Amino acid sequence: MALREPGNQPHMNNRTLHIMLRRSYFLSLLLLLRPIVGFAQEASGVDSPALISVPELRGGFDLLYEQKFGEAREAFTSWQSRHPSQPFAEVAIAASYLFQELSRQGVLTSDFFLNEKKFLHGIDGKPDSERMTRFREALAQARQLARERQKTDPKDGEALFALTLAAGMESNEESILQKRHLAALRRTKEANEYAKRLLAQNPEATDVYVALGMANYIIGSQSAGTRFTLWFGGIHGDKRLGMEQLTKTAENGCYLRPFAKIVLALAARREKQDALAQKLFRELTEQYPGNELFSSEYAKASGMPPQAAPAR
């Protein structure tokens, strides 16, 4: 086929030229906008990692629930090294130390939750001192970064989220691991105040309900005399409300959804709500088949010997 000479091009009227130019313009615009849209989605995740799911951080928490604590910390530390101004990475690192120690002490089991003395007064013995030092260092760094953000915006959601979880985790450490119950109650009150401020402006931040739910359930489980004394100090607890708050995270949470399921399932065992406990532990077993704790607790909730738990 012979090539057309430039001088022999067919005549192009103005209307055809206008249509072609318009299509070319829109195509160019789309090509220009594509990286901008992608950058906006990525940037929003970087700016709000606690409030918008970040795959790398989600992966780190999955490792945590698989009891691969060192690998989880590596994932959090790697992300933190690239986003050093974000308090949530430090919160996640602190969570990895606390979760590891709670697991080592058998706290997240029905043996602990159904033992009234341990549940209300804490572990036997002492926690690992080096691990708890690392835990507190990460919390201190998270708080410092959160307060830096609050200098620019006192209502900053990331800051409030970090401060809520920092206070909630420290309350758990003080109460369950260190058995310093008055200090734990002060931290509980602090966590509640931060959580309420965050939820007032961002009701979708359902992960923070873990802090509220655990506090309400544990305080609500105390004796009537203890609850009466705490009431005078402005500290209130309600078991039913605590389970409702834990349910919000268990159903709609992001990073802490599996953790909320663990605590809610164990609370359900205490309240003889075995069907709920079975459902939650079955879901956890299916999601994390490598974690033998979940299959063991599912078997206990179902009235089966641990070895009879279904392999999934």
Residue pairs with C-beta under 8 A, 6 or more apart in sequence:
44 52
45 52
45 53
45 54
46 54
46 83
46 86
47 158
48 157
48 158
49 57
49 79
49 83
49 86
49 88
49 89
49 158
50 88
50 91
50 157
50 158
50 161
50 162
50 205
50 207
50 255
51 157
51 158
51 161
51 202
51 204
51 205
53 254
53 255
54 79
56 75
56 78
56 79
57 75
57 76
57 79
57 88
57 89
57 92
57 255
58 254
58 255
59 75
60 72
60 73
60 75
60 76
60 79
60 92
60 96
61 72
61 92
61 255
61 256
61 258
62 288
63 69
63 71
63 72
63 75
64 72
64 95
64 96
64 99
65 258
65 259
65 284
65 287
65 288
65 291
66 288
66 290
66 291
67 103
67 291
67 293
69 96
69 97
69 99
69 100
69 103
72 96
73 93
73 96
73 97
76 89
76 92
76 93
76 96
77 89
77 93
79 89
80 86
80 89
80 90
80 93
83 89
85 145
85 148
85 149
86 145
86 158
87 141
87 142
87 143
87 145
87 146
87 149
87 158
87 159
87 162
88 142
88 158
88 161
88 162
90 138
90 139
90 141
90 142
90 145
90 162
91 138
91 139
91 142
91 161
91 162
91 165
91 166
91 169
92 255
93 138
94 135
94 136
94 138
94 139
94 142
94 166
94 169
95 165
95 169
97 131
97 132
97 134
97 135
97 138
98 135
98 169
98 172
98 173
99 259
100 131
101 127
101 128
101 131
101 132
101 135
101 177
102 108
102 172
102 176
102 177
103 293
104 128
105 112
105 123
105 125
105 127
105 176
105 177
106 112
107 123
107 176
108 262
108 263
108 266
108 293
109 266
109 293
109 297
110 266
110 269
110 297
110 300
110 301
112 118
112 119
112 123
112 266
113 119
113 266
113 267
113 269
113 270
114 269
114 270
118 124
119 218
119 221
119 270
120 218
120 221
120 222
121 179
121 181
122 175
122 176
122 177
122 178
122 179
123 176
123 177
123 179
126 177
127 173
127 177
127 178
132 173
132 177
132 178
135 169
135 173
136 170
139 166
139 169
139 170
142 162
142 166
143 162
143 163
143 166
145 162
146 156
146 158
146 159
146 160
146 162
146 163
146 166
147 159
149 156
149 158
149 159
150 156
150 159
153 159
155 197
155 201
157 198
157 201
157 202
157 205
160 194
160 195
160 197
160 198
161 198
161 205
161 207
161 208
163 190
163 194
164 191
164 194
164 195
164 198
164 208
164 211
165 191
165 207
165 208
165 210
165 211
167 187
167 188
167 190
167 191
167 194
167 211
168 187
168 188
168 191
168 195
168 208
168 210
168 211
168 214
168 215
170 184
170 187
171 184
171 185
171 187
171 188
171 191
171 211
171 215
172 184
172 214
174 180
174 181
174 183
174 184
174 187
175 181
175 184
175 218
185 219
185 230
185 233
185 235
188 215
188 219
188 235
189 234
189 235
191 211
191 212
191 215
192 211
192 212
192 215
194 208
195 208
195 209
195 211
195 212
198 205
198 208
199 205
199 208
206 248
206 249
206 252
206 253
206 254
207 249
207 253
207 254
207 255
207 256
207 257
209 245
209 246
209 248
209 249
209 253
209 260
210 245
210 246
210 249
210 253
210 256
210 259
210 260
210 263
212 242
212 245
213 241
213 242
213 243
213 244
213 245
213 246
213 247
213 248
213 249
213 260
213 263
213 264
214 242
214 246
214 263
215 237
215 242
216 236
216 237
216 238
216 239
216 241
216 242
216 245
217 237
217 239
217 242
217 243
217 246
217 263
217 267
218 237
218 242
219 227
219 230
219 235
219 236
219 237
220 227
220 237
220 238
220 239
220 240
220 241
220 242
221 237
221 239
221 270
222 230
222 237
227 236
227 237
230 236
230 237
239 267
239 271
242 267
243 264
243 267
243 268
243 271
246 260
246 263
246 264
246 267
247 260
247 264
249 256
249 257
249 259
249 260
250 257
250 260
250 261
250 264
250 280
251 257
253 260
258 284
258 287
258 288
261 280
261 283
261 284
262 280
262 284
264 276
264 280
265 276
265 277
265 280
265 281
265 284
265 297
265 301
266 277
266 297
268 274
268 276
268 277
268 280
269 277
269 300
269 301
274 301
274 302
274 303
277 297
277 301
278 298
278 301
278 302
281 294
281 295
281 297
281 298
281 301
282 298
284 291
284 294
284 298
285 291
285 294
285 295
285 298
285 309
285 310
285 312
286 312
288 294
289 295
289 311
289 312
295 306
295 309
295 310
295 311
295 312
296 306
296 309
298 309
298 310
299 305
299 306
299 307
299 308
299 309
300 306
302 309
